[in-house]
């Protein structure tokens, strides 16, 4: 899983039928300090998040392990919204 931030959305008027009804968001990995890292990916949003929210993203074959993405042409999926991060004592 990759800690990421939602930075935008993608609108497609024509797409593969396996993506029908699914929202596509642009996400960028972030470090623990909150700074954005390169590169960005387009991920399927399974949970209903918005721009500026921190999320967990899975990529590759892991993205096709959910009930909604099984056997679909999907490489990145938002699977959780991050409410907080506790690093403990430094």
C-alpha positions in Angstrom: 0.0 0.0 0.0 1.1 3.5 -0.8 0.2 6.6 1.3 -1.1 9.1 -1.2 -3.1 12.3 -1.6 -5.9 12.8 -4.1 -4.9 15.7 -6.4 -7.6 15.6 -9.1 -10.1 13.6 -11.0 -10.4 12.1 -14.5 -13.5 12.2 -16.6 -13.8 9.7 -19.4 -16.8 9.7 -21.7 -15.7 6.5 -23.4 -14.0 3.7 -21.4 -13.7 -0.1 -21.1 -16.9 -1.6 -19.8 -15.0 -3.0 -16.8 -14.6 0.7 -15.7 -18.3 1.6 -16.1 -19.6 3.4 -13.0 -16.2 3.7 -11.4 -14.7 7.1 -10.4 -11.1 7.7 -11.5 -8.9 10.0 -9.4 -5.4 11.3 -9.7 -3.3 10.4 -6.7 0.2 11.2 -5.8 2.3 9.3 -3.2 3.3 11.4 -0.1 6.0 11.0 2.5 5.4 11.0 6.2 6.0 14.7 6.2 3.1 15.2 3.8 5.2 16.3 0.9 4.2 14.9 -2.5 6.4 12.5 -4.2 6.6 11.6 -7.9 5.0 10.1 -9.9 1.2 10.3 -10.0 -1.2 7.5 -10.9 -4.8 7.3 -11.9 -6.7 5.1 -9.4 -10.2 3.7 -9.2 -12.0 5.1 -6.1 -13.9 2.4 -4.3 -14.7 4.4 -1.2 -15.8 7.8 -2.2 -13.1 10.3 -1.4 -12.3 13.8 -2.7 -9.5 16.1 -3.7 -7.1 16.8 -0.9 -7.8 13.7 1.1 -5.1 11.3 2.2 -5.7 7.7 1.1 -4.1 4.2 0.8 -3.6 3.0 -2.7 -2.8 -0.6 -3.9 -1.2 -1.2 -7.2 -0.6 -4.1 -9.6 -2.2 -7.5 -9.0 -3.2 -6.4 -5.5 -5.6 -3.8 -7.1 -7.5 -6.7 -8.7 -8.2 -8.5 -5.4 -11.3 -6.6 -4.3 -14.8 -7.8 -4.9 -15.4 -4.8 -7.3 -12.1 -5.1 -9.2 -11.7 -8.8 -9.6 -10.6 -9.7 -13.2 -11.0 -6.1 -14.3 -8.4 -4.0 -16.3 -7.4 -2.0 -13.2 -3.9 -1.3 -11.9 -4.4 1.1 -9.0 -7.2 1.2 -6.5 -8.0 3.5 -3.5 -8.9 1.1 -0.7 -8.9 3.3 2.4 -9.2 6.9 3.6 -6.5 7.9 6.1 -8.0 9.7 9.1 -4.8 10.1 11.0 -1.2 8.8 11.3 0.5 8.2 14.6 4.3 7.8 14.4 4.8 7.4 18.1 7.8 8.9 19.8 10.8 10.0 17.6 
